[in-house]
Every structure is written in C-alpha cells, then in structure tokens.
Amino acid sequence: MKLRKMTSAGMMDCKKALIEADGDFQKAVDIIREKGKLVAAKRADRETSEGAVTSRIENGRAVLVALGCETDFVARTEGFQSLVEAIADIAIKNFPADAEALKACLMEDGETVEKEIEVFTGKTGEKLSLVYYGKVEAPYIYSYIHKLTGKLGALVGLNKVVDEGLAKGLAMQVASMNPVALSPAECSQEMLDKEFKVAVEKTKEELVQKAVNAALDKAGINPAHVDSEAHIESNTAKGWLTPEQAVQAREIIKTVGEQKAASLPAQMVENIAKGRVQKFLKESTLSEQDYQMSDEKVSVKDAIAKVDKEAKVVDFKRVSLSD
C-alpha cells in the first residue's frame, strides 16, 4: 500500500516489483518507474488524441495545459484527471518558459512532471504525453474549456478588464475558429510567403483544370467521369465511357493541360494569388475574423470596439486534442 501511494501503480504491479526487488523498497520504486519508461518507449508511436485540457489564472498570468492519452476510458479516470490538474498547479506556480521546462518542474512528491507522466504510463499501459503547454501574461485573462469533451481550450489576454460576456465570446472565438495570429500585421513573413506560394500553385491548378474541362466538354466527355485515372478505368468498365473516349480524354488532359500551364499569364496568376492571401488573412487572423458570437456580420475588432474602444486582445493560446 505504501508503494502504491508513492507511485500510483496498481496493486499487482507493486507486488511484482517488491518480489523482483527482494523486498528492497527503493529498488521496487525504481523498477516501477523503469517500467513506465519501458511502456512509454514501446508505445512511442501511438497517438494521444484523447485526454484533458485545463487552465489556471493567477495575478495576470495564465497557463493552458493538455495531457494526452490513447483512450477516453483512461482520460476519464480520477487518477488521470488529478494528474492533469496537478500539472496545471505546478505550471502556474513555476510559470516555466516552455513545455520542456515544465517537464523538468518538481511535483509535490519531489519527482519531476516528466517522471510522474512516466509512472502513470506504466500504471495504465497507455502512452501519455504532455501535448501542449502555453502561457499568457496580460492585465485581464479569460479561460474557456469546452465542457462537453474537455479536449478543447483557449486563453485570451486583454489590455484591460472588459465585460465578461465579451471576454468569454473572444475565448470561444479562439477555440472554435483557431486563428493563426492576432492580426495580419502579426503574421510572419515566412507564413505570408508560404501562403502566397500555396495560393499561386492552387491558382495555376484551377486555371489549367478549367481549360481542360472546357476541352473535354467540347469533345462531349463529362469531366467528372475522367477526373482521375481510377475514374477513367472504372467508368469505362461501367460503360459510361467508350474505350475511344477514354483514350481521347487522356490525350486532352495531357496536351491541353501542358499547353495551358505553359501559357498562363504570370501577372494574372499573381493577382489572383494575392487575393487568396488577403482572404486567408481575413479568415485566419483574430482581429479580422467574423465574430461568431454576434447576430450581425461584424469583425472581432469591431465587436470589441462596440463594447470598449480602448480594449484589445494582446495575446491568446489555444489547444485541441482533436485537431
């Protein structure tokens, strides 16, 4: 019982460890902890899409913690839930810089967070992992944890105290809409360059496909029947395409596609791509997103201004075990 209280391992695991250690209590503790490492190593490639998210807010500081496991059964156990809450308590107390620093923090029993996770891994036989740790410092912070699943959470930090209804709405906005940055100005050049590159390629693909579809229609071939090689073979077998049409479709796709790709106006492609990037910024940055908690179409920044013109979001954090 003493060993079980110290390690949280099961009774049979404690008994086996004591037998293996010939009654040496400290050696038995080490055996149980090593078992946790062994289980973790064996299950290192497993996904931890279940688990729990929790948060803490104290004196202008807040933390968001997500502990992952493999099954909902383990996630709902009292031991797992207690471990998540204990890690959050340590996180707000120490306010470490990142997840690795949090893992090195000492728990109440003197063991590190990482060690405690290893021990619970050995106890359950499931992979456990500290999926996420984020922190916010701001004059006013609001936390939102999705009550139904417990696997989605967000923190929103504002420059001043605002109406609680607005603060909650902003936190729910972050949780549901998953913004990539506070505003377009906060987006890194690397992110913008990446989005522009993706937009250029998507634009080219669409323009080429449009030309190919027009050529197929002109030839009397339904583009939907030949949009992949697998579809061509399947629809030919079904009699929806004749063998001759299948050959003709392949030739059109190849020749028209190559010709169109080689003749695309660079400036037009660039202009369309720039428009796509602007659309991305509106949909993906918090200030520009449509505010989901309003009955009227209004951006988040305008929704805040309606309540308090001096208020603004200065930071946010979000985690979802289901993403």
Disulfide bonds with the S-S distance in Angstrom:
none
